Amino acid sequence: MTDQDANKKLLRIHKRRLQVLKEQKATFGINAPPHIDIEIEDLEAEIEKLQQGGTETFTPEASLPADLPPAPKKLN
């Protein structure tokens, strides 16, 4: 898979995720959790970057502060 193919695939994935988040935001209305707005903004920025030919890939972990506690472990 070339970088261009990978970027196209990422673009499709990000657009799908963005659509789902926008639907969730519409469902929640004014009571939408803030993380939805934040992720929408992040995805819109990443989509714009990919459409302009950017080669950096989006990783949600990269946008988080470094001092967050570790995620809880899943129970069986």
C-alpha positions in Angstrom: 0.0 0.0 0.0 1.5 3.3 -1.0 1.4 6.5 1.1 -1.3 7.9 -1.2 -3.4 4.8 -0.8 -3.0 4.9 3.0 -4.0 8.6 3.0 -7.1 7.9 1.0 -8.1 5.1 3.3 -7.5 7.3 6.4 -9.5 10.0 4.7 -12.5 7.6 4.2 -12.2 6.4 7.8 -12.0 9.9 9.3 -15.0 11.1 7.2 -17.1 8.1 8.4 -16.2 8.8 12.0 -16.9 12.5 11.6 -20.4 11.7 10.2 -21.2 9.4 13.2 -20.0 12.1 15.6 -22.1 14.8 13.9 -25.2 12.5 14.2 -24.4 11.9 17.9 -24.1 15.6 18.4 -27.4 16.2 16.7 -29.1 13.5 18.8 -27.8 15.0 22.1 -28.5 18.5 21.0 -27.4 21.1 23.6 -26.6 18.3 26.0 -23.9 16.8 23.8 -20.8 15.8 25.8 -17.8 18.1 25.2 -15.6 15.2 23.9 -17.8 15.0 20.9 -17.1 18.6 19.9 -13.4 18.1 20.5 -13.2 15.0 18.4 -15.2 16.7 15.6 -12.7 19.6 15.6 -9.7 17.2 15.6 -11.2 15.1 12.7 -12.0 18.1 10.7 -8.5 19.4 11.0 -7.0 16.0 10.1 -9.3 15.7 7.1 -8.2 19.1 5.9 -4.6 18.1 6.3 -5.1 14.9 4.4 -6.9 16.6 1.6 -4.0 19.1 1.3 -1.6 16.2 0.9 -0.3 16.0 4.4 1.6 12.9 5.3 1.3 13.1 9.1 -1.2 10.6 10.5 -3.7 11.3 13.2 -3.4 9.5 16.4 -5.9 10.4 19.2 -3.3 9.6 21.8 -1.0 12.3 20.5 -3.6 15.0 21.3 -3.9 13.9 24.9 -2.0 15.5 27.8 1.0 13.3 28.9 -0.1 13.5 32.6 -3.3 11.5 32.3 -3.7 8.4 34.4 -3.6 5.1 32.5 -6.9 3.8 31.1 -8.7 1.3 33.4 -8.2 -2.4 32.6 -11.2 -4.2 31.2 -12.9 -6.8 33.3 -13.5 -10.3 32.0 
